[in-house]
Amino acid sequence: MIADFIDWYLNESSEIKSSAELFDKCIGYLQKLDFQIVRVNMGTRTLHPQVESLSYTWVPKGKLEYFDDTINPLLISKTTIESENGYLREVRFRLGSLQTSQFTVSPVQYVMSTKKTYYFSFADHTEEKYPYPILEDLAPLGATGYFAVPIFQKGVSFAFLSLVTDKVSGWSKEELHFLHQVLKTISLQWMNFIQNELTESLLSIYLGKRTGSTVYSGKVYLGELDNIKSVIWFSDIRNYSGMSEKLSPPEIIQLLNDYFGQAIPLIESHGGEVLKLLGDGILAVFPYTESNKTFVGKKVLLAVRKLGESLFLHNQTREVENKLPIHHGVGLHSGEILYGNIGSLERLDFTVIGEAVNLTSRIAGMCGELGKAVLASEELAHQIPIRWEELGEHKLKGISSPQKIFAISERTKRKW
């Protein structure tokens, strides 16, 4: 049987493009051999700052009761898709999921800690209680056998696979041996899919969605740069140094997280990408073409206005909690920038460079002096046909000629 499976798998595996497809095809193969599988579960730890663990659960059509619908407060997302042979559900959990009772008192914890397989025969069970809660849940559904195996990576149990059957009398020793060999074989490709998916997601978190995708696609060579047009956003917290002197380190971290937590989602939801967190500052870009530059510019202003409103409401909460309010200064400019890899052979940075970036930073630095929350360059003011408040020409540090600076309209100012 295993030789036939290997032949089939070698022919099919090169055409499989995702972990979901791998799942479905291999289960379909086993079903044709009359293994009568009613539930498959694959789970793994991750190296991801937001997702500690994830699991894939497959059930055949007509057996939806085998899905685990237990409410978990650490749930991040749950997605179910219909496949050729059944339904596949992907569930992602945040930090702390591996310490919950759902994990610690389960066969999964056993196989991952002992590096041994585990099989439970419902037909042979004679005691009043079941050794694990999951088995007690499966028994009324008609399950006859539960089989779990660890998956190893670099000699460490990193993930698991479990199968449930309702076949009369469960599985024989020979069938369990075959299943073990099959699961070990497909786990190699499954882990490869998962690691690729998580790597791209991880790059997006640390580098931004556009940059993460660009790096993942292979654009990683020193000096490889693109010339793009973009609205550039630079913002930072006003009087951050003074606030830092009054706050403890944990309070400073919370302050930064509060600000970034308000600003970053709004930037990204309006088409921007955060490239850098520079201490208390944010460098973001909103790329545009000639055909959509006005539309992109309006999206930038919408983002900055919504952020102002969000900070106003957030500061009301901070005031109740006797915390210092968060005020920021935002500099906006529109121009051409170089986007790509700079650094050395041993240390690269994917970033933007150019005179336009420096000018944006200097404009942001004028917010305190001019008493404005948001300032823009003449280039951006001409790009977006709204009512601007012209503040005259100003000499900016590091910029050779004086620059006209504009503020957003009075209506928006009052909201701040």
C-alpha positions in Angstrom: 0.0 0.0 0.0 2.7 2.5 0.9 4.5 1.9 -2.4 1.3 2.6 -4.3 0.8 5.8 -2.3 4.3 7.0 -2.9 3.9 6.5 -6.7 0.6 8.4 -6.6 2.0 11.2 -4.4 5.1 11.7 -6.5 2.9 12.2 -9.6 0.4 14.5 -7.8 2.7 16.6 -5.5 4.3 18.7 -8.2 0.9 20.0 -9.3 -0.3 20.8 -5.7 -0.2 24.6 -5.1 -1.4 25.1 -1.5 -1.7 23.4 1.9 -5.5 23.3 1.4 -5.2 21.4 -1.9 -2.6 19.0 -0.4 -5.0 18.3 2.5 -7.9 17.6 0.2 -6.2 15.4 -2.4 -4.4 13.2 0.2 -7.6 12.7 2.2 -9.5 11.9 -1.0 -6.9 9.2 -1.8 -7.3 7.6 1.7 -11.0 7.7 1.4 -10.9 5.6 -1.8 -9.0 3.0 0.3 -12.0 2.8 2.7 -10.3 4.4 5.7 -13.6 6.2 6.4 -12.0 9.3 7.8 -14.5 11.7 9.4 -12.1 14.4 10.7 -8.5 15.4 10.1 -6.7 18.1 12.1 -3.3 19.6 11.5 -1.8 22.2 13.8 1.5 23.9 14.3 3.3 26.6 16.3 4.4 29.6 14.3 7.2 32.1 14.3 4.8 35.0 14.0 4.3 38.0 16.4 0.5 37.9 16.0 -0.2 34.2 15.4 1.1 31.7 17.9 -0.6 28.7 16.4 -2.8 27.7 13.6 -4.8 24.6 12.7 -6.5 23.1 9.6 -9.5 20.9 10.2 -11.1 18.8 7.4 -14.4 17.1 7.6 -16.3 15.2 4.8 -19.6 16.6 3.4 -22.5 15.6 5.6 -20.2 15.4 8.7 -20.1 19.1 9.8 -20.8 18.1 13.4 -17.1 17.0 13.6 -15.9 20.6 13.4 -14.9 21.9 16.8 -17.0 25.0 17.4 -15.8 25.6 21.0 -15.5 29.4 21.7 -11.8 30.4 22.2 -11.1 33.9 23.4 -7.7 33.8 21.7 -9.2 33.2 18.2 -7.9 35.6 15.6 -9.6 34.3 12.5 -11.7 31.4 11.2 -12.1 30.6 7.5 -14.0 27.7 6.0 -13.9 26.7 2.3 -15.6 23.9 0.4 -13.2 21.5 -1.4 -13.7 18.6 -3.7 -14.0 16.0 -0.9 -15.3 18.0 2.0 -14.9 21.2 4.0 -11.6 22.7 5.2 -11.4 25.2 8.1 -8.3 27.3 8.9 -8.2 28.8 12.4 -5.5 31.2 13.7 -4.8 31.8 17.4 -3.0 34.6 19.2 -0.3 34.4 21.9 -1.3 32.2 24.8 -3.2 29.5 22.9 -0.7 26.8 23.7 -1.3 27.4 27.4 -5.1 27.0 27.3 -6.7 23.8 28.7 -7.9 23.0 25.2 -4.3 22.3 24.3 -2.7 21.2 27.6 -5.3 18.5 28.3 -5.4 17.0 24.8 -3.7 14.2 22.9 -1.9 16.9 20.9 0.1 18.0 23.9 1.0 14.4 24.6 2.3 13.6 21.1 4.3 16.8 20.8 5.9 16.5 24.3 6.7 12.8 24.1 7.4 12.6 20.4 5.2 9.5 20.3 2.1 8.6 18.3 -1.2 8.1 20.1 -4.1 5.9 19.2 -7.4 5.5 21.0 -9.9 2.8 20.2 -13.4 3.7 21.3 -14.5 0.1 20.9 -11.9 -1.1 23.5 -12.7 1.7 26.0 -14.5 0.3 29.1 -14.0 3.0 31.7 -16.5 5.6 32.6 -14.3 8.5 31.8 -12.2 9.2 28.7 -8.6 10.1 29.0 -9.0 13.4 27.1 -12.0 15.8 26.7 -11.7 15.7 22.9 -12.4 11.9 23.0 -15.5 12.5 25.1 -16.7 15.0 22.5 -16.1 12.6 19.6 -17.7 9.5 21.2 -21.4 10.6 20.8 -20.8 11.5 17.2 -20.0 7.8 16.4 -16.1 8.0 16.3 -14.4 4.6 16.6 -10.8 5.6 16.4 -8.5 8.6 17.0 -4.9 8.7 15.8 -2.4 11.5 16.4 1.2 11.8 15.3 3.9 14.4 15.9 5.6 16.3 13.1 9.3 17.0 13.5 11.4 19.9 12.3 15.1 19.8 13.1 14.5 17.0 15.6 11.9 18.9 17.6 8.1 18.2 17.5 6.8 21.3 15.9 3.3 20.3 14.8 0.9 17.4 14.8 -1.6 15.5 12.6 -4.7 13.7 13.9 -7.3 11.5 12.2 -10.7 10.3 13.3 -12.6 7.4 11.8 -16.1 6.0 12.3 -15.1 2.7 10.6 -16.5 -0.3 12.5 -13.9 -1.4 15.2 -11.6 1.5 14.2 -8.2 0.9 12.4 -6.0 -2.2 12.6 -2.3 -2.1 13.5 -1.4 -2.5 9.8 -3.7 0.4 8.8 -2.2 2.6 11.6 1.3 1.8 10.3 0.3 2.8 6.8 -1.4 6.0 8.0 1.7 6.9 10.0 3.9 6.6 6.9 1.5 8.6 4.8 1.2 11.4 7.4 5.0 11.6 7.7 5.3 11.9 3.9 2.7 14.6 3.4 3.8 16.6 6.5 7.1 17.6 4.7 5.3 19.4 1.9 2.6 20.7 4.3 5.2 22.3 6.5 6.8 23.8 3.5 3.6 25.4 2.4 2.9 26.7 5.9 6.4 28.2 6.3 6.1 29.9 2.9 2.7 31.4 3.8 3.9 32.5 7.3 7.2 33.9 5.9 5.4 36.2 3.4 3.0 37.3 6.2 5.9 37.9 8.5 7.7 40.0 5.9 4.5 42.1 5.5 4.3 42.8 9.2 8.0 43.9 9.5 8.5 45.5 6.1 5.0 46.5 5.0 2.7 44.6 2.6 4.2 46.0 -0.7 7.7 45.8 0.5 7.2 42.3 2.1 5.8 41.0 -1.1 8.6 42.6 -3.1 11.3 41.0 -1.0 9.5 37.6 -0.9 9.3 37.6 -4.7 13.1 37.8 -4.9 14.0 41.5 -5.3 16.8 41.4 -2.7 19.9 42.7 -4.5 22.0 45.6 -3.2 21.4 48.8 -5.2 18.2 47.5 -6.9 16.0 50.6 -6.8 12.8 51.8 -8.4 11.9 55.4 -9.1 8.3 56.0 -8.0 6.0 58.9 -7.5 4.4 59.0 -4.1 2.8 61.1 -1.4 5.2 60.9 1.5 3.9 60.9 5.1 6.2 61.7 8.1 4.6 62.1 11.6 5.8 62.0 15.1 4.6 62.6 18.6 4.8 66.3 19.8 7.1 66.8 22.8 8.0 63.1 22.9 11.3 63.8 24.7 9.6 65.8 27.4 7.0 63.2 27.9 9.6 60.5 28.1 11.3 62.2 31.0 8.0 62.0 33.0 7.1 58.4 32.1 8.4 55.0 33.2 9.7 52.7 30.4 6.5 50.6 30.4 4.4 53.8 30.1 6.6 55.0 27.2 6.0 51.7 25.4 2.3 51.9 26.0 2.3 55.5 24.7 4.1 54.5 21.5 1.8 51.5 21.0 -1.3 53.7 21.6 -0.1 56.1 18.9 1.0 53.5 16.4 -2.1 51.5 17.1 -4.2 54.5 16.0 -2.1 55.7 13.1 -0.9 52.6 11.3 -4.3 50.9 10.6 -5.6 54.2 9.2 -2.6 54.7 6.9 -2.9 51.2 5.6 -6.6 51.2 5.1 -6.3 54.3 3.0 -3.7 52.9 0.6 -0.5 53.8 2.4 2.4 51.6 3.5 4.3 52.2 6.6 8.0 51.7 5.8 9.7 52.7 9.0 8.9 53.3 12.7 11.6 55.8 13.6 11.5 56.1 17.4 8.2 57.9 17.9 7.9 58.7 14.2 6.2 57.0 11.2 7.5 57.1 7.6 4.8 56.0 5.1 4.3 56.2 1.4 1.2 56.4 -0.9 2.4 55.6 -4.4 0.4 57.1 -7.3 0.4 57.4 -11.1 -0.5 60.5 -13.1 -4.0 59.1 -13.7 -4.8 58.6 -10.0 -2.6 61.2 -8.2 -5.6 63.4 -7.1 -7.5 60.4 -5.8 -4.5 59.1 -3.8 -3.9 62.6 -2.4 -7.5 62.8 -1.2 -7.1 59.4 0.4 -4.1 60.7 2.3 -6.0 63.7 3.6 -8.9 61.5 4.6 -6.5 59.3 6.6 -4.9 62.2 8.4 -8.3 63.7 9.2 -9.6 60.5 10.6 -6.4 60.0 12.6 -6.9 63.5 14.1 -10.5 62.6 15.1 -9.3 59.3 16.5 -6.6 60.9 18.6 -9.1 63.4 19.9 -11.4 60.7 21.2 -8.5 58.6 22.5 -7.1 61.6 24.5 -10.5 61.9 26.2 -10.0 58.4 27.5 -6.4 59.1 28.5 -7.6 62.2 30.4 -10.0 60.1 32.4 -7.1 57.7 33.2 -4.9 60.6 34.2 -2.5 60.0 31.3 -0.7 62.6 29.2 -2.5 63.3 25.9 -1.0 62.4 22.6 -0.5 65.1 20.0 1.3 64.7 16.8 2.7 66.6 13.9 2.3 65.3 10.3 4.3 66.4 7.3 3.1 65.6 3.8 4.8 66.0 0.5 4.4 64.7 -3.0 7.3 63.8 -5.3 9.7 61.2 -6.8 11.6 58.9 -4.5 13.9 55.9 -4.9 12.5 52.7 -3.5 14.6 49.6 -2.9 17.7 48.1 -1.4 20.5 50.0 0.2 23.2 49.0 2.7 26.0 46.5 2.6 26.5 42.9 1.6 25.8 41.8 5.2 23.1 44.2 6.1 20.4 45.5 3.7 17.5 47.8 4.3 14.5 48.1 1.9 13.5 51.8 2.2 12.9 55.0 0.3 15.5 57.7 -0.2 15.7 61.1 -2.0 15.4 64.8 -1.4 11.6 64.4 -1.2 11.9 62.2 1.9 14.2 64.7 3.6 11.8 67.6 2.8 8.8 65.8 4.3 10.7 65.2 7.5 11.6 68.9 7.7 8.0 70.0 7.1 6.8 67.7 9.9 9.4 69.4 12.1 7.7 72.8 11.6 4.4 71.6 13.1 5.3 72.8 16.6 6.7 76.1 15.5 3.7 77.0 13.4 1.2 75.5 15.8 -0.4 73.2 13.3 -1.1 69.4 13.4 -0.7 68.8 9.7 1.5 70.7 7.2 2.0 70.1 3.5 4.3 71.2 0.7 3.4 73.3 -2.2 3.6 70.3 -4.5 1.0 68.4 -2.5 -1.2 71.5 -2.2 -1.2 71.8 -6.0 -2.0 68.1 -6.4 -5.2 68.2 -4.3 -7.8 70.8 -5.1 -9.1 71.6 -1.7 -9.1 74.8 0.4 -5.6 75.2 1.9 -4.3 77.7 4.4 -1.0 79.2 3.0 1.5 79.9 5.7 4.2 81.6 3.6 7.8 80.6 2.8 10.0 79.1 5.5 13.7 78.2 5.6 14.0 74.5 6.4 17.1 72.9 7.9 19.1 71.1 5.2 16.9 72.5 2.3 18.7 75.1 0.1 15.8 77.3 -0.8 12.8 78.5 1.3 9.7 76.4 0.9 6.0 77.4 0.8 4.1 75.5 3.5 0.4 74.9 3.7 -2.0 73.8 6.4 -5.3 72.0 6.0 -8.5 74.0 6.1 -9.9 75.6 9.2 -12.8 73.2 9.4 -10.5 70.3 9.9 -8.3 72.2 12.3 -11.1 72.7 14.8 -11.5 68.9 15.1 -8.0 68.8 16.6 
